[in-house]
Structure formats: C-alpha cells, structure tokens
Amino acid sequence: MLPWPAPPLADDVVTLRPWRAEDQGAWLAAFADPTFQRFSDWEPDDLATREQRRLRGEQIQFALVDVADAVLGGASLYGFVEGRAGVGYWLVPGARGRGVATRAVTLLAHWAFDSLGVARLELTCGPDNVASQRVAERCGFTREGLMRAHLPFKGGRRDTVLFSLLPSD
Ligand SMILES: CC(C)(COP(=O)(O)OP(=O)(O)OC[C@H]1O[C@@H](n2cnc3c(N)ncnc32)[C@H](O)[C@@H]1OP(=O)(O)O)[C@@H](O)C(=O)NCCC(=O)NCCS
C-alpha cells in the first residue's frame, strides 16, 4: 500500500492531493488535449481503479491543484520494483509555462526518496517531447540514453529517452 503524504505535498504554487469524483471533467478534458494526445498513449481510468493500484502498491496518482483548488494537471509515481520507481506528469494547457510541473516533480522526488525509500527515480519520455525533457533537466535528472523501439505506441513502437535521479544527486 502506498500511503498519502502527510502533510500533503505542497509549495506556494501547487498542492498534490488525491483525485476526487468532481475532478473527472478536468481529467477527461486533459486527455483530449492535442499535446497530451501527441505524447501520451494513456487511457483514462476511474477513481476506483486508481485506488486499487495505490492499495496494491503499484501506483499513486495525484491531482495538481492551485491555491483555489483548481486542477492544474496530474502527477504519479509508478512501477515500484527493486527500489526503483517512475514519475509521470501532465498539465492542462493553461497551466503550462509557469514551472508547475518542475515544482510537482521536485516535491514528489523528495517524498519518494525520504518517505518511500526509493533509491532511483526514473523519468521517461519520447525523443520529440522537448518540454518534458526540460522538466527532467530543471529537476536535476541525468539523461542516461535512448531506448530504441522501447514502447508500443499508437499502433507502432516509440523510442524512449531515459533520465534518472538519485537521492545523492
Ligand atoms: C510536459 C509538460 C508537463 C511540461 O510543461 P511546462 O509548462 O513546459 O513545464 P513546467 O511546468 O516545468 O514549466 C516550465 C516552463 O515554465 C517557465 N517558467 C515560468 N516561471 C517558472 C518558474 N517559476 N519555475 C520554472 N519554470 C518557470 C520556464 O521557463 C519553462 O518554459 P521553457 O521550457 O519554455 O523555458 C507539458 O508540456 C504537458 O503537459 N505536456 C503533455 C503531457 C506530457 O507530455 N507529459 C509528459 C509525458 S513524458
């Protein structure tokens, strides 16, 4: 079981909280965004599925919200194996260009290392996803290389750029 952070992860711009039923509209709208669609193959899931994955220790998904509790995006930790985990994130179009993803990934990385005992955090994205690679760089991740034909993606296969962050970084 992956616990919710207590107190919640937050800074003066973004708070990470559990998704709620009333967020479903914002969630589905985000999945329809062309930039999201271009870089992601995720299928929208429901609250119950997300909660089952958290209770099984597989994945924990957060809503990123502003001080007025408006949804700015989402972030997650997943793929917990042998002390490794992956970090994922996305923003609604109106929340991009303000450093929100950088802040959210930084908050999540510290929590993963300090509270979940993660020894290596991985961040992966498509070679053409420059904005996401810049998030990795701003958060201090090390680019480790390109995994060729790594993922099934939109009916074909996609290369993946691999970044990592260690507690000692
Ligand atoms: C990937 C994604 C989250 C990046 O969003 P982003 O807004 O570029 O990233 P951040 O929130 O970290 O903001 C950084 C930008 O804000 C600017 N910025 C403004 N104020 C800032 C601040 N206080 N701190 C940091 N950056 C700030 C930076 O200059 C940067 O812009 P630049 O890259 O043009 O220099 C977004 O493009 C997205 O949602 N894409 C679709 C989903 C996706 O691809 N997810 C990742 C899959 S691997």
The ligand as a MOL file (V3000), in Angstrom:
LIG
                    3D

  0  0  0     0  0            999 V3000
M  V30 BEGIN CTAB
M  V30 COUNTS 48 50 0 0 0
M  V30 BEGIN ATOM
M  V30 1 C 5.4370 18.1410 -20.2300 0
M  V30 2 C 4.7140 19.3440 -19.6640 0
M  V30 3 C 4.0980 18.9780 -18.3200 0
M  V30 4 C 5.7390 20.4790 -19.4800 0
M  V30 5 O 5.0560 21.6320 -19.0670 0
M  V30 6 P 5.8750 23.0030 -18.8780 0
M  V30 7 O 4.9030 24.0470 -18.5150 0
M  V30 8 O 6.7840 23.2490 -20.0280 0
M  V30 9 O 6.8220 22.6510 -17.6410 0
M  V30 10 P 6.9030 23.4260 -16.2530 0
M  V30 11 O 5.6290 23.4250 -15.5710 0
M  V30 12 O 8.0620 22.8560 -15.5330 0
M  V30 13 O 7.2160 24.9190 -16.6740 0
M  V30 14 C 8.4670 25.2360 -17.2600 0
M  V30 15 C 8.3160 26.4260 -18.1530 0
M  V30 16 O 7.7850 27.4850 -17.3880 0
M  V30 17 C 8.6750 28.5970 -17.4250 0
M  V30 18 N 8.6190 29.1590 -16.0940 0
M  V30 19 C 7.9780 30.2920 -15.7850 0
M  V30 20 N 8.0590 30.5080 -14.4780 0
M  V30 21 C 8.7810 29.4780 -13.9460 0
M  V30 22 C 9.2140 29.1220 -12.6380 0
M  V30 23 N 8.9050 29.8680 -11.5760 0
M  V30 24 N 9.9360 27.9910 -12.4650 0
M  V30 25 C 10.2400 27.2140 -13.5270 0
M  V30 26 N 9.8470 27.4820 -14.8000 0
M  V30 27 C 9.1320 28.6080 -14.9890 0
M  V30 28 C 10.0370 28.0460 -17.8000 0
M  V30 29 O 10.8070 28.9840 -18.4780 0
M  V30 30 C 9.6420 26.8810 -18.7090 0
M  V30 31 O 9.4100 27.3150 -20.0060 0
M  V30 32 P 10.5130 26.9130 -21.1370 0
M  V30 33 O 10.6710 25.4060 -21.0810 0
M  V30 34 O 9.8860 27.4200 -22.3710 0
M  V30 35 O 11.7670 27.6020 -20.6840 0
M  V30 36 C 3.5780 19.8310 -20.6250 0
M  V30 37 O 4.1660 20.1740 -21.8600 0
M  V30 38 C 2.4960 18.7850 -20.8460 0
M  V30 39 O 1.5380 18.6880 -20.0820 0
M  V30 40 N 2.6100 18.0050 -21.9690 0
M  V30 41 C 1.6160 16.9790 -22.3010 0
M  V30 42 C 1.7460 15.7480 -21.4220 0
M  V30 43 C 3.1860 15.2240 -21.4270 0
M  V30 44 O 3.8920 15.2640 -22.4300 0
M  V30 45 N 3.5970 14.7100 -20.2450 0
M  V30 46 C 4.9350 14.1200 -20.0980 0
M  V30 47 C 4.9780 12.7750 -20.6820 0
M  V30 48 S 6.6300 12.1140 -20.5840 0
M  V30 END ATOM
M  V30 BEGIN BOND
M  V30 1 1 1 2
M  V30 2 1 2 3
M  V30 3 1 2 4
M  V30 4 1 2 36
M  V30 5 1 4 5
M  V30 6 1 5 6
M  V30 7 2 6 7
M  V30 8 1 6 8
M  V30 9 1 6 9
M  V30 10 1 9 10
M  V30 11 2 10 11
M  V30 12 1 10 12
M  V30 13 1 10 13
M  V30 14 1 13 14
M  V30 15 1 14 15
M  V30 16 1 15 16
M  V30 17 1 15 30
M  V30 18 1 16 17
M  V30 19 1 17 18
M  V30 20 1 17 28
M  V30 21 1 18 19
M  V30 22 1 18 27
M  V30 23 2 19 20
M  V30 24 1 20 21
M  V30 25 1 21 22
M  V30 26 2 21 27
M  V30 27 1 22 23
M  V30 28 2 22 24
M  V30 29 1 24 25
M  V30 30 2 25 26
M  V30 31 1 26 27
M  V30 32 1 28 29
M  V30 33 1 28 30
M  V30 34 1 30 31
M  V30 35 1 31 32
M  V30 36 2 32 33
M  V30 37 1 32 34
M  V30 38 1 32 35
M  V30 39 1 36 37
M  V30 40 1 36 38
M  V30 41 2 38 39
M  V30 42 1 38 40
M  V30 43 1 40 41
M  V30 44 1 41 42
M  V30 45 1 42 43
M  V30 46 2 43 44
M  V30 47 1 43 45
M  V30 48 1 45 46
M  V30 49 1 46 47
M  V30 50 1 47 48
M  V30 END BOND
M  V30 END CTAB
M  END
